[in-house]
């Protein structure tokens, strides 16, 4: 797998994880929008870091 393809895969998976965290917090647990989107961004960032380290 080329580095570019690997990065696209990591970014795609991280985006899905970030949106999943945001929607679960905002719609499932009725957390305020700003807190939910912030935690979603942090989850996306963490998923990218972990993906680059382990993939």
N, CA, C and O atoms as a Maestro MAE file, in Angstrom:
{
 s_m_m2io_version
 :::
 2.0.0
}

f_m_ct {
 s_m_title
 :::
 protein
 m_atom[220] {
  # First column is atom index #
  i_m_mmod_type
  r_m_x_coord
  r_m_y_coord
  r_m_z_coord
  i_m_residue_number
  s_m_chain_name
  s_m_pdb_residue_name
  s_m_pdb_atom_name
  i_m_atomic_number
  :::
  1 25 0.853 -1.168 0.000 1 A "UNK " " N  " 7
  2 3 0.000 0.000 0.000 1 A "UNK " " CA " 6
  3 2 0.904 1.238 0.000 1 A "UNK " " C  " 6
  4 15 1.836 1.343 0.798 1 A "UNK " " O  " 8
  5 25 0.616 2.154 -0.894 2 A "UNK " " N  " 7
  6 3 1.435 3.365 -0.988 2 A "UNK " " CA " 6
  7 2 1.132 4.293 0.197 2 A "UNK " " C  " 6
  8 15 0.063 4.191 0.798 2 A "UNK " " O  " 8
  9 25 2.046 5.182 0.530 3 A "UNK " " N  " 7
  10 3 1.810 6.099 1.659 3 A "UNK " " CA " 6
  11 2 0.582 6.992 1.472 3 A "UNK " " C  " 6
  12 15 -0.108 7.314 2.440 3 A "UNK " " O  " 8
  13 25 0.314 7.389 0.230 4 A "UNK " " N  " 7
  14 3 -0.847 8.248 -0.016 4 A "UNK " " CA " 6
  15 2 -2.140 7.474 0.226 4 A "UNK " " C  " 6
  16 15 -3.065 7.987 0.856 4 A "UNK " " O  " 8
  17 25 -2.204 6.253 -0.267 5 A "UNK " " N  " 7
  18 3 -3.385 5.425 -0.048 5 A "UNK " " CA " 6
  19 2 -3.576 5.142 1.436 5 A "UNK " " C  " 6
  20 15 -4.702 5.144 1.935 5 A "UNK " " O  " 8
  21 25 -2.482 4.900 2.134 6 A "UNK " " N  " 7
  22 3 -2.555 4.649 3.568 6 A "UNK " " CA " 6
  23 2 -3.084 5.878 4.307 6 A "UNK " " C  " 6
  24 15 -3.897 5.747 5.222 6 A "UNK " " O  " 8
  25 25 -2.631 7.063 3.918 7 A "UNK " " N  " 7
  26 3 -3.120 8.287 4.562 7 A "UNK " " CA " 6
  27 2 -4.603 8.502 4.287 7 A "UNK " " C  " 6
  28 15 -5.345 8.888 5.190 7 A "UNK " " O  " 8
  29 25 -5.046 8.258 3.053 8 A "UNK " " N  " 7
  30 3 -6.474 8.388 2.745 8 A "UNK " " CA " 6
  31 2 -7.299 7.418 3.585 8 A "UNK " " C  " 6
  32 15 -8.371 7.776 4.073 8 A "UNK " " O  " 8
  33 25 -6.810 6.209 3.755 9 A "UNK " " N  " 7
  34 3 -7.512 5.222 4.573 9 A "UNK " " CA " 6
  35 2 -7.588 5.690 6.026 9 A "UNK " " C  " 6
  36 15 -8.642 5.607 6.656 9 A "UNK " " O  " 8
  37 25 -6.474 6.178 6.547 10 A "UNK " " N  " 7
  38 3 -6.442 6.653 7.933 10 A "UNK " " CA " 6
  39 2 -7.391 7.835 8.113 10 A "UNK " " C  " 6
  40 15 -8.158 7.865 9.075 10 A "UNK " " O  " 8
  41 25 -7.349 8.810 7.201 11 A "UNK " " N  " 7
  42 3 -8.211 9.986 7.320 11 A "UNK " " CA " 6
  43 2 -9.688 9.609 7.189 11 A "UNK " " C  " 6
  44 15 -10.536 10.169 7.884 11 A "UNK " " O  " 8
  45 25 -9.992 8.670 6.308 12 A "UNK " " N  " 7
  46 3 -11.381 8.232 6.151 12 A "UNK " " CA " 6
  47 2 -11.917 7.559 7.397 12 A "UNK " " C  " 6
  48 15 -13.025 7.854 7.844 12 A "UNK " " O  " 8
  49 25 -11.134 6.656 7.955 13 A "UNK " " N  " 7
  50 3 -11.560 5.963 9.174 13 A "UNK " " CA " 6
  51 2 -11.663 6.952 10.332 13 A "UNK " " C  " 6
  52 15 -12.611 6.887 11.115 13 A "UNK " " O  " 8
  53 25 -10.701 7.864 10.449 14 A "UNK " " N  " 7
  54 3 -10.729 8.854 11.527 14 A "UNK " " CA " 6
  55 2 -11.938 9.776 11.406 14 A "UNK " " C  " 6
  56 15 -12.526 10.158 12.417 14 A "UNK " " O  " 8
  57 25 -12.314 10.135 10.183 15 A "UNK " " N  " 7
  58 3 -13.491 10.985 9.986 15 A "UNK " " CA " 6
  59 2 -14.759 10.266 10.425 15 A "UNK " " C  " 6
  60 15 -15.618 10.865 11.071 15 A "UNK " " O  " 8
  61 25 -14.881 9.002 10.084 16 A "UNK " " N  " 7
  62 3 -16.051 8.217 10.498 16 A "UNK " " CA " 6
  63 2 -16.098 8.115 12.019 16 A "UNK " " C  " 6
  64 15 -17.169 8.244 12.612 16 A "UNK " " O  " 8
  65 25 -14.957 7.887 12.656 17 A "UNK " " N  " 7
  66 3 -14.911 7.804 14.116 17 A "UNK " " CA " 6
  67 2 -15.307 9.145 14.739 17 A "UNK " " C  " 6
  68 15 -16.088 9.182 15.690 17 A "UNK " " O  " 8
  69 25 -14.775 10.236 14.209 18 A "UNK " " N  " 7
  70 3 -15.108 11.562 14.738 18 A "UNK " " CA " 6
  71 2 -16.574 11.894 14.621 18 A "UNK " " C  " 6
  72 15 -17.179 12.382 15.575 18 A "UNK " " O  " 8
  73 25 -17.164 11.634 13.447 19 A "UNK " " N  " 7
  74 3 -18.598 11.883 13.280 19 A "UNK " " CA " 6
  75 2 -19.424 10.965 14.164 19 A "UNK " " C  " 6
  76 15 -20.453 11.378 14.698 19 A "UNK " " O  " 8
  77 25 -18.985 9.729 14.320 20 A "UNK " " N  " 7
  78 3 -19.708 8.803 15.196 20 A "UNK " " CA " 6
  79 2 -19.722 9.275 16.635 20 A "UNK " " C  " 6
  80 15 -20.753 9.214 17.304 20 A "UNK " " O  " 8
  81 25 -18.575 9.748 17.115 21 A "UNK " " N  " 7
  82 3 -18.505 10.265 18.481 21 A "UNK " " CA " 6
  83 2 -19.388 11.499 18.621 21 A "UNK " " C  " 6
  84 15 -20.125 11.637 19.597 21 A "UNK " " O  " 8
  85 25 -19.309 12.397 17.636 22 A "UNK " " N  " 7
  86 3 -20.136 13.609 17.696 22 A "UNK " " CA " 6
  87 2 -21.627 13.271 17.717 22 A "UNK " " C  " 6
  88 15 -22.362 13.765 18.572 22 A "UNK " " O  " 8
  89 25 -22.076 12.431 16.783 23 A "UNK " " N  " 7
  90 3 -23.505 12.113 16.721 23 A "UNK " " CA " 6
  91 2 -23.967 11.344 17.953 23 A "UNK " " C  " 6
  92 15 -25.089 11.549 18.417 23 A "UNK " " O  " 8
  93 25 -23.132 10.470 18.489 24 A "UNK " " N  " 7
  94 3 -23.517 9.736 19.691 24 A "UNK " " CA " 6
  95 2 -23.680 10.678 20.878 24 A "UNK " " C  " 6
  96 15 -24.627 10.549 21.654 24 A "UNK " " O  " 8
  97 25 -22.761 11.620 21.017 25 A "UNK " " N  " 7
  98 3 -22.865 12.560 22.136 25 A "UNK " " CA " 6
  99 2 -24.014 13.544 21.950 25 A "UNK " " C  " 6
  100 15 -24.792 13.781 22.873 25 A "UNK " " O  " 8
  101 25 -24.115 14.110 20.759 26 A "UNK " " N  " 7
  102 3 -25.098 15.169 20.538 26 A "UNK " " CA " 6
  103 2 -26.524 14.620 20.479 26 A "UNK " " C  " 6
  104 15 -27.434 15.194 21.076 26 A "UNK " " O  " 8
  105 25 -26.717 13.530 19.774 27 A "UNK " " N  " 7
  106 3 -28.069 13.001 19.605 27 A "UNK " " CA " 6
  107 2 -28.426 11.953 20.651 27 A "UNK " " C  " 6
  108 15 -29.571 11.888 21.097 27 A "UNK " " O  " 8
  109 25 -27.460 11.135 21.044 28 A "UNK " " N  " 7
  110 3 -27.762 10.064 21.988 28 A "UNK " " CA " 6
  111 2 -27.790 10.513 23.435 28 A "UNK " " C  " 6
  112 15 -28.657 10.098 24.203 28 A "UNK " " O  " 8
  113 25 -26.841 11.362 23.808 29 A "UNK " " N  " 7
  114 3 -26.729 11.768 25.204 29 A "UNK " " CA " 6
  115 2 -27.103 13.220 25.449 29 A "UNK " " C  " 6
  116 15 -26.975 13.703 26.574 29 A "UNK " " O  " 8
  117 25 -27.559 13.923 24.432 30 A "UNK " " N  " 7
  118 3 -28.022 15.312 24.528 30 A "UNK " " CA " 6
  119 2 -26.962 16.242 25.125 30 A "UNK " " C  " 6
  120 15 -27.273 17.113 25.938 30 A "UNK " " O  " 8
  121 25 -25.714 16.044 24.711 31 A "UNK " " N  " 7
  122 3 -24.628 16.936 25.119 31 A "UNK " " CA " 6
  123 2 -24.699 18.184 24.242 31 A "UNK " " C  " 6
  124 15 -25.104 18.112 23.081 31 A "UNK " " O  " 8
  125 25 -24.307 19.322 24.798 32 A "UNK " " N  " 7
  126 3 -24.322 20.578 24.058 32 A "UNK " " CA " 6
  127 2 -23.490 20.462 22.775 32 A "UNK " " C  " 6
  128 15 -22.503 19.728 22.727 32 A "UNK " " O  " 8
  129 25 -23.903 21.195 21.742 33 A "UNK " " N  " 7
  130 3 -23.267 21.098 20.428 33 A "UNK " " CA " 6
  131 2 -21.777 21.388 20.491 33 A "UNK " " C  " 6
  132 15 -20.977 20.631 19.942 33 A "UNK " " O  " 8
  133 25 -21.395 22.469 21.149 34 A "UNK " " N  " 7
  134 3 -19.982 22.866 21.141 34 A "UNK " " CA " 6
  135 2 -19.092 21.832 21.826 34 A "UNK " " C  " 6
  136 15 -17.974 21.582 21.374 34 A "UNK " " O  " 8
  137 25 -19.565 21.244 22.886 35 A "UNK " " N  " 7
  138 3 -18.786 20.210 23.570 35 A "UNK " " CA " 6
  139 2 -18.727 18.949 22.719 35 A "UNK " " C  " 6
  140 15 -17.673 18.321 22.615 35 A "UNK " " O  " 8
  141 25 -19.842 18.574 22.114 36 A "UNK " " N  " 7
  142 3 -19.867 17.371 21.291 36 A "UNK " " CA " 6
  143 2 -18.957 17.503 20.077 36 A "UNK " " C  " 6
  144 15 -18.253 16.553 19.737 36 A "UNK " " O  " 8
  145 25 -18.954 18.656 19.417 37 A "UNK " " N  " 7
  146 3 -18.105 18.825 18.230 37 A "UNK " " CA " 6
  147 2 -16.637 18.880 18.636 37 A "UNK " " C  " 6
  148 15 -15.784 18.386 17.899 37 A "UNK " " O  " 8
  149 25 -16.321 19.464 19.778 38 A "UNK " " N  " 7
  150 3 -14.947 19.494 20.267 38 A "UNK " " CA " 6
  151 2 -14.437 18.087 20.556 38 A "UNK " " C  " 6
  152 15 -13.320 17.741 20.172 38 A "UNK " " O  " 8
  153 25 -15.238 17.285 21.223 39 A "UNK " " N  " 7
  154 3 -14.841 15.906 21.520 39 A "UNK " " CA " 6
  155 2 -14.733 15.103 20.219 39 A "UNK " " C  " 6
  156 15 -13.868 14.234 20.104 39 A "UNK " " O  " 8
  157 25 -15.592 15.382 19.249 40 A "UNK " " N  " 7
  158 3 -15.485 14.722 17.947 40 A "UNK " " CA " 6
  159 2 -14.183 15.053 17.241 40 A "UNK " " C  " 6
  160 15 -13.559 14.179 16.640 40 A "UNK " " O  " 8
  161 25 -13.766 16.326 17.314 41 A "UNK " " N  " 7
  162 3 -12.476 16.720 16.721 41 A "UNK " " CA " 6
  163 2 -11.313 16.048 17.427 41 A "UNK " " C  " 6
  164 15 -10.368 15.601 16.777 41 A "UNK " " O  " 8
  165 25 -11.372 15.972 18.737 42 A "UNK " " N  " 7
  166 3 -10.308 15.317 19.496 42 A "UNK " " CA " 6
  167 2 -10.248 13.832 19.153 42 A "UNK " " C  " 6
  168 15 -9.161 13.268 19.022 42 A "UNK " " O  " 8
  169 25 -11.412 13.196 19.007 43 A "UNK " " N  " 7
  170 3 -11.438 11.783 18.626 43 A "UNK " " CA " 6
  171 2 -10.866 11.576 17.230 43 A "UNK " " C  " 6
  172 15 -10.163 10.595 16.986 43 A "UNK " " O  " 8
  173 25 -11.162 12.492 16.315 44 A "UNK " " N  " 7
  174 3 -10.605 12.401 14.965 44 A "UNK " " CA " 6
  175 2 -9.084 12.532 15.002 44 A "UNK " " C  " 6
  176 15 -8.372 11.762 14.359 44 A "UNK " " O  " 8
  177 25 -8.601 13.497 15.746 45 A "UNK " " N  " 7
  178 3 -7.155 13.712 15.861 45 A "UNK " " CA " 6
  179 2 -6.475 12.485 16.482 45 A "UNK " " C  " 6
  180 15 -5.427 12.047 16.007 45 A "UNK " " O  " 8
  181 25 -7.062 11.948 17.519 46 A "UNK " " N  " 7
  182 3 -6.500 10.758 18.158 46 A "UNK " " CA " 6
  183 2 -6.492 9.560 17.235 46 A "UNK " " C  " 6
  184 15 -5.539 8.780 17.234 46 A "UNK " " O  " 8
  185 25 -7.551 9.406 16.446 47 A "UNK " " N  " 7
  186 3 -7.608 8.284 15.510 47 A "UNK " " CA " 6
  187 2 -6.550 8.410 14.421 47 A "UNK " " C  " 6
  188 15 -5.988 7.403 13.991 47 A "UNK " " O  " 8
  189 25 -6.267 9.634 13.968 48 A "UNK " " N  " 7
  190 3 -5.220 9.834 12.961 48 A "UNK " " CA " 6
  191 2 -3.853 9.486 13.550 48 A "UNK " " C  " 6
  192 15 -3.048 8.816 12.903 48 A "UNK " " O  " 8
  193 25 -3.594 9.936 14.764 49 A "UNK " " N  " 7
  194 3 -2.304 9.636 15.397 49 A "UNK " " CA " 6
  195 2 -2.138 8.134 15.588 49 A "UNK " " C  " 6
  196 15 -1.085 7.583 15.267 49 A "UNK " " O  " 8
  197 25 -3.157 7.472 16.104 50 A "UNK " " N  " 7
  198 3 -3.060 6.031 16.314 50 A "UNK " " CA " 6
  199 2 -2.967 5.279 14.991 50 A "UNK " " C  " 6
  200 15 -2.251 4.283 14.891 50 A "UNK " " O  " 8
  201 25 -3.680 5.748 13.983 51 A "UNK " " N  " 7
  202 3 -3.608 5.107 12.675 51 A "UNK " " CA " 6
  203 2 -2.234 5.219 12.054 51 A "UNK " " C  " 6
  204 15 -1.737 4.263 11.460 51 A "UNK " " O  " 8
  205 25 -1.616 6.383 12.188 52 A "UNK " " N  " 7
  206 3 -0.257 6.541 11.643 52 A "UNK " " CA " 6
  207 2 0.753 5.700 12.395 52 A "UNK " " C  " 6
  208 15 1.748 5.253 11.823 52 A "UNK " " O  " 8
  209 25 0.502 5.485 13.670 53 A "UNK " " N  " 7
  210 3 1.448 4.697 14.449 53 A "UNK " " CA " 6
  211 2 1.303 3.203 14.186 53 A "UNK " " C  " 6
  212 15 2.308 2.498 14.100 53 A "UNK " " O  " 8
  213 25 0.073 2.703 14.056 54 A "UNK " " N  " 7
  214 3 -0.146 1.261 13.996 54 A "UNK " " CA " 6
  215 2 -0.471 0.713 12.616 54 A "UNK " " C  " 6
  216 15 -0.497 -0.506 12.451 54 A "UNK " " O  " 8
  217 25 -0.721 1.553 11.615 55 A "UNK " " N  " 7
  218 3 -1.000 1.029 10.268 55 A "UNK " " CA " 6
  219 2 0.207 1.191 9.371 55 A "UNK " " C  " 6
  220 15 0.162 0.808 8.202 55 A "UNK " " O  " 8
  :::
 }
 m_bond[219] {
  # First column is bond index #
  i_m_from
  i_m_to
  i_m_order
  :::
  1 1 2 1
  2 2 3 1
  3 3 4 2
  4 3 5 1
  5 5 6 1
  6 6 7 1
  7 7 8 2
  8 7 9 1
  9 9 10 1
  10 10 11 1
  11 11 12 2
  12 11 13 1
  13 13 14 1
  14 14 15 1
  15 15 16 2
  16 15 17 1
  17 17 18 1
  18 18 19 1
  19 19 20 2
  20 19 21 1
  21 21 22 1
  22 22 23 1
  23 23 24 2
  24 23 25 1
  25 25 26 1
  26 26 27 1
  27 27 28 2
  28 27 29 1
  29 29 30 1
  30 30 31 1
  31 31 32 2
  32 31 33 1
  33 33 34 1
  34 34 35 1
  35 35 36 2
  36 35 37 1
  37 37 38 1
  38 38 39 1
  39 39 40 2
  40 39 41 1
  41 41 42 1
  42 42 43 1
  43 43 44 2
  44 43 45 1
  45 45 46 1
  46 46 47 1
  47 47 48 2
  48 47 49 1
  49 49 50 1
  50 50 51 1
  51 51 52 2
  52 51 53 1
  53 53 54 1
  54 54 55 1
  55 55 56 2
  56 55 57 1
  57 57 58 1
  58 58 59 1
  59 59 60 2
  60 59 61 1
  61 61 62 1
  62 62 63 1
  63 63 64 2
  64 63 65 1
  65 65 66 1
  66 66 67 1
  67 67 68 2
  68 67 69 1
  69 69 70 1
  70 70 71 1
  71 71 72 2
  72 71 73 1
  73 73 74 1
  74 74 75 1
  75 75 76 2
  76 75 77 1
  77 77 78 1
  78 78 79 1
  79 79 80 2
  80 79 81 1
  81 81 82 1
  82 82 83 1
  83 83 84 2
  84 83 85 1
  85 85 86 1
  86 86 87 1
  87 87 88 2
  88 87 89 1
  89 89 90 1
  90 90 91 1
  91 91 92 2
  92 91 93 1
  93 93 94 1
  94 94 95 1
  95 95 96 2
  96 95 97 1
  97 97 98 1
  98 98 99 1
  99 99 100 2
  100 99 101 1
  101 101 102 1
  102 102 103 1
  103 103 104 2
  104 103 105 1
  105 105 106 1
  106 106 107 1
  107 107 108 2
  108 107 109 1
  109 109 110 1
  110 110 111 1
  111 111 112 2
  112 111 113 1
  113 113 114 1
  114 114 115 1
  115 115 116 2
  116 115 117 1
  117 117 118 1
  118 118 119 1
  119 119 120 2
  120 119 121 1
  121 121 122 1
  122 122 123 1
  123 123 124 2
  124 123 125 1
  125 125 126 1
  126 126 127 1
  127 127 128 2
  128 127 129 1
  129 129 130 1
  130 130 131 1
  131 131 132 2
  132 131 133 1
  133 133 134 1
  134 134 135 1
  135 135 136 2
  136 135 137 1
  137 137 138 1
  138 138 139 1
  139 139 140 2
  140 139 141 1
  141 141 142 1
  142 142 143 1
  143 143 144 2
  144 143 145 1
  145 145 146 1
  146 146 147 1
  147 147 148 2
  148 147 149 1
  149 149 150 1
  150 150 151 1
  151 151 152 2
  152 151 153 1
  153 153 154 1
  154 154 155 1
  155 155 156 2
  156 155 157 1
  157 157 158 1
  158 158 159 1
  159 159 160 2
  160 159 161 1
  161 161 162 1
  162 162 163 1
  163 163 164 2
  164 163 165 1
  165 165 166 1
  166 166 167 1
  167 167 168 2
  168 167 169 1
  169 169 170 1
  170 170 171 1
  171 171 172 2
  172 171 173 1
  173 173 174 1
  174 174 175 1
  175 175 176 2
  176 175 177 1
  177 177 178 1
  178 178 179 1
  179 179 180 2
  180 179 181 1
  181 181 182 1
  182 182 183 1
  183 183 184 2
  184 183 185 1
  185 185 186 1
  186 186 187 1
  187 187 188 2
  188 187 189 1
  189 189 190 1
  190 190 191 1
  191 191 192 2
  192 191 193 1
  193 193 194 1
  194 194 195 1
  195 195 196 2
  196 195 197 1
  197 197 198 1
  198 198 199 1
  199 199 200 2
  200 199 201 1
  201 201 202 1
  202 202 203 1
  203 203 204 2
  204 203 205 1
  205 205 206 1
  206 206 207 1
  207 207 208 2
  208 207 209 1
  209 209 210 1
  210 210 211 1
  211 211 212 2
  212 211 213 1
  213 213 214 1
  214 214 215 1
  215 215 216 2
  216 215 217 1
  217 217 218 1
  218 218 219 1
  219 219 220 2
  :::
 }
}
